[in-house]
Amino acid sequence: MVGEDGVAIITINNPPLNLLSMDVMISLKESIEEASSRDDVKAIVLTGRNGKFSAGFQLTTFGNKERIKSSRELGYMSIEVVTGIIEACRKPLVAAIEGPSFGGGLEIALACHARISTSTAQLGLTELQYGILPGFGGTQRLPRLVGLSKALEMILTSKRVNGNEAQLLGLVDVIVPSYELLSTAREWALDIQNCRRPWAVSLFRTDRLSPLSEARTICRSARDLVQKQSPNLIHLLLCIDVIEEGIVNGPLWGLWKEAEALQELRQSNTCRSLIHIFFAQRQIRKIPGITDKGLRTREINKIAIISAGVVGSMIASALILRKFHVILKEEDEVSLLNGIKLVEDNLHRWATIGKISSQMLENSITFLDGVVSYDHFKDVDLVIETTSDTLLKQQIFADLEAYCSQQCILACSTSNINVNLLGEKTKSSNRIVGLHFMSPAPGLPLLEIVYTEKTSPQVIVDLMGFSSKLGKTPVVLQSFTGIVNRMLCLYFQAALFLIDYGIDVYQIDQALTTFGMQFGPFRMIDLLGLGISAAQITQFVECFPGRSYNSILIPIMQENGCEGESNRKGFYVYDDQLQAAANKMISVYISRVRNRCDEVESRIMKFSAEEISEMVLFPVVNETYRIIGDGVSIRDSDLDVASLGMGFPAYRGGVVYWSNVLGHEYICSKLLAWSKMHSNFFEPCPYLAKQVNKTASKSQL
Ligand SMILES: C[C@H](O)CC(=O)SCCNC(=O)CCNC(=O)[C@H](O)C(C)(C)COP(=O)(O)OP(=O)(O)OC[C@H]1O[C@@H](n2cnc3c(N)ncnc32)[C@H](O)[C@@H]1OP(=O)(O)O
């Protein structure tokens, strides 16, 4: 579309997110070629339809095994279209950015001669999140626009920034309100045409690049950090190589190296797994019969938490950080003051280790109130009950009916408890759910919502909205108990089993973090707190006695004053910055376990790191197959997302995906062998055994 001012508007049009594909790129190329050849066009503005610039390239294109066959296609889009047609266009080309501008979408904008954006636009080179790297020249242009250090940080962490932040970085030229976006972009393009503004070609800018030796040092430090923090992710290292190549040998070499690297990475297991997780995280939000009913989410703003113990205060801390108004309810003033102190301690601890700023700490505490009666519950939207006794819970839910409005959602935070039992003394089963925060500390990304046949769909939709507001992915299940804690309990129990077999605590944690778990099992127990972890294991043993391993190590440690990270004494000891070091007393506690249990005395075995990680994780896989067998999850991929809640690495695709890659037969044969040698704790569940038979009969056919 060409206006009277001689500016052609080209719109990326592939709703709803204006994703890019080969066809979209070819059409974009043709439109730009046509505009640049027309005499009536002086300049061009590139934008996206319906206020969305472009959310990047279709991710379904990556992660499959097909190679791009002809070498012409390799780098075709990046070198011929983005560089040869867009950046080298004979007429000024200005990007008008609104809404999402990610991956290839942002890379197209970077190749334009100027960028005008709204303040709420979202921009980022997010490709590393999917095991690939920016493939339309982003590795070369971003460092030239924002400087090498900032570009490395943004690319390596797949960081997303808004328009204002992007302007401060030098990524966009000016911020305007949405209604002025196109008019400003048109003027800007004409100004470039009339030499009133610079015709900037990002690929050949050098003013923001550091001198060569400094650039090499920055790249070296980035490599060291990646090797330390994410040793299993080679695509991060390859991306640094590509960026450095462009700085050392020039951006055109850099573009070729980028194209070759993209070709290699797009077929990797890491890429396949991460893309599987991306789509699984979107699927999990679709619950047949609930999210397809067209219900509108009701806002949850005011939340009451019953009981201000470790769990209640932890949840309260997480909620006030997200600016929810929280009422903490206790039986008496003394317990209430203790609870409020626990909340303050949590916030101070998170501030000490840099998870929250001191500003957030100060602001968030103003969102907390304490009460000792139900009088303030009239306008509460959600009550989260955190006591530990089933009968007491039933009484509390019955009491709540009298004090809360009919719309108020009533939730129980205990994972291994039958949600059906909770409403037995009430007429409110339609609004009673399980709501499990895993560790509510900032960082773990899930909120588990357990509902029953009686739960109203509106309640589930409201809680899903609440979960998004909290920044957590909702895992929604029709079940009796939660599932992430079922997985987590097996993780803990298998690790405790290995200690009884003489394996060193820190060797076990090391093996699991080398595998890629966010935390080794013992570090995780410290993080959750020994009290919470012990309670979870006890509830699990009560619910599933036939398949539990009951160690007395945690109770012995509790007897000796170990609470975990919260009092800086657990499997590790912690300094002021909460840096963990081995607890020298561990061997004493373990020998006390041996003294009390004859059974474990003589078991001293040696296992490799790989065997340790398999012995700890295969019971988790086994439990996951039990959950599938129970029929409580809608899709297997939901359990992959759920496993991220216990710190399973996304780049292995989640527990079920990983087990498919390894093969059911392999896992089952190992579990069987261990169950014969050591304990029936390892016995494969019937559903897993069935999968092996299915695979065997398929291969016979
Ligand atoms: C060559 C290049 O360098 C390579 C690349 O460009 S890699 C791609 C980079 N792009 C991205 O990282 C953006 C990924 N997308 C997002 O982060 C989010 O979708 C968003 C913030 C843009 C929008 O979020 P939201 O409004 O919640 O919508 P969301 O549910 O996520 O997505 C809507 C639909 O689009 C799909 N979708 C989103 N981005 C997609 C992508 N890049 N490829 C394929 N499908 C995509 C989702 O799967 C979903 O499909 P569904 O309706 O069938 O479930």
PDBQT file of the ligand as one rigid body, heavy atoms in Angstrom, charges set to zero:
ROOT
HETATM    1  C1  LIG A 801      15.263 -18.242  12.295  1.00  0.00    +0.000 C 
HETATM    2  C2  LIG A 801      14.879 -17.631  13.571  1.00  0.00    +0.000 C 
HETATM    3  O1  LIG A 801      16.059 -17.122  14.145  1.00  0.00    +0.000 OA
HETATM    4  C3  LIG A 801      14.257 -18.648  14.471  1.00  0.00    +0.000 C 
HETATM    5  C4  LIG A 801      13.071 -18.138  15.253  1.00  0.00    +0.000 C 
HETATM    6  O2  LIG A 801      12.461 -17.158  14.961  1.00  0.00    +0.000 OA
HETATM    7  S1  LIG A 801      12.614 -19.065  16.625  1.00  0.00    +0.000 SA
HETATM    8  C5  LIG A 801      11.093 -18.395  17.167  1.00  0.00    +0.000 C 
HETATM    9  C6  LIG A 801      11.261 -17.232  18.118  1.00  0.00    +0.000 C 
HETATM   10  N1  LIG A 801       9.958 -16.878  18.608  1.00  0.00    +0.000 N 
HETATM   11  C7  LIG A 801       9.600 -16.995  19.902  1.00  0.00    +0.000 C 
HETATM   12  O3  LIG A 801      10.367 -17.346  20.781  1.00  0.00    +0.000 OA
HETATM   13  C8  LIG A 801       8.181 -16.677  20.271  1.00  0.00    +0.000 C 
HETATM   14  C9  LIG A 801       7.481 -17.892  20.830  1.00  0.00    +0.000 C 
HETATM   15  N2  LIG A 801       6.109 -17.574  21.204  1.00  0.00    +0.000 N 
HETATM   16  C10 LIG A 801       5.832 -16.982  22.405  1.00  0.00    +0.000 C 
HETATM   17  O4  LIG A 801       6.677 -16.693  23.225  1.00  0.00    +0.000 OA
HETATM   18  C11 LIG A 801       4.380 -16.746  22.713  1.00  0.00    +0.000 C 
HETATM   19  O5  LIG A 801       3.627 -17.541  21.831  1.00  0.00    +0.000 OA
HETATM   20  C12 LIG A 801       3.969 -15.268  22.536  1.00  0.00    +0.000 C 
HETATM   21  C13 LIG A 801       4.535 -14.446  23.708  1.00  0.00    +0.000 C 
HETATM   22  C14 LIG A 801       4.413 -14.718  21.236  1.00  0.00    +0.000 C 
HETATM   23  C15 LIG A 801       2.418 -15.175  22.593  1.00  0.00    +0.000 C 
HETATM   24  O6  LIG A 801       1.965 -15.757  23.789  1.00  0.00    +0.000 OA
HETATM   25  P1  LIG A 801       0.401 -16.085  23.966  1.00  0.00    +0.000 P 
HETATM   26  O7  LIG A 801      -0.387 -14.907  23.554  1.00  0.00    +0.000 OA
HETATM   27  O8  LIG A 801       0.252 -16.619  25.351  1.00  0.00    +0.000 OA
HETATM   28  O9  LIG A 801       0.069 -17.199  22.897  1.00  0.00    +0.000 OA
HETATM   29  P2  LIG A 801       0.557 -18.712  22.846  1.00  0.00    +0.000 P 
HETATM   30  O10 LIG A 801      -0.504 -19.577  23.414  1.00  0.00    +0.000 OA
HETATM   31  O11 LIG A 801       1.924 -18.854  23.382  1.00  0.00    +0.000 OA
HETATM   32  O12 LIG A 801       0.641 -18.909  21.266  1.00  0.00    +0.000 OA
HETATM   33  C16 LIG A 801      -0.525 -18.910  20.446  1.00  0.00    +0.000 C 
HETATM   34  C17 LIG A 801      -0.389 -20.036  19.452  1.00  0.00    +0.000 C 
HETATM   35  O13 LIG A 801       0.718 -19.777  18.600  1.00  0.00    +0.000 OA
HETATM   36  C18 LIG A 801       1.636 -20.874  18.630  1.00  0.00    +0.000 C 
HETATM   37  N3  LIG A 801       2.992 -20.329  18.518  1.00  0.00    +0.000 N 
HETATM   38  C19 LIG A 801       3.507 -19.271  19.166  1.00  0.00    +0.000 A 
HETATM   39  N4  LIG A 801       4.765 -19.027  18.732  1.00  0.00    +0.000 NA
HETATM   40  C20 LIG A 801       5.038 -19.972  17.815  1.00  0.00    +0.000 A 
HETATM   41  C21 LIG A 801       6.181 -20.260  17.002  1.00  0.00    +0.000 A 
HETATM   42  N5  LIG A 801       7.288 -19.483  16.988  1.00  0.00    +0.000 N 
HETATM   43  N6  LIG A 801       6.108 -21.320  16.157  1.00  0.00    +0.000 NA
HETATM   44  C22 LIG A 801       4.992 -22.079  16.096  1.00  0.00    +0.000 A 
HETATM   45  N7  LIG A 801       3.879 -21.844  16.837  1.00  0.00    +0.000 NA
HETATM   46  C23 LIG A 801       3.904 -20.802  17.677  1.00  0.00    +0.000 A 
HETATM   47  C24 LIG A 801       1.386 -21.544  19.985  1.00  0.00    +0.000 C 
HETATM   48  O14 LIG A 801       1.804 -22.885  19.969  1.00  0.00    +0.000 OA
HETATM   49  C25 LIG A 801      -0.099 -21.392  20.116  1.00  0.00    +0.000 C 
HETATM   50  O15 LIG A 801      -0.702 -22.382  19.301  1.00  0.00    +0.000 OA
HETATM   51  P3  LIG A 801      -2.116 -23.035  19.710  1.00  0.00    +0.000 P 
HETATM   52  O16 LIG A 801      -3.094 -21.892  19.778  1.00  0.00    +0.000 OA
HETATM   53  O17 LIG A 801      -2.383 -24.017  18.645  1.00  0.00    +0.000 OA
HETATM   54  O18 LIG A 801      -1.883 -23.651  21.058  1.00  0.00    +0.000 OA
ENDROOT
TORSDOF 0
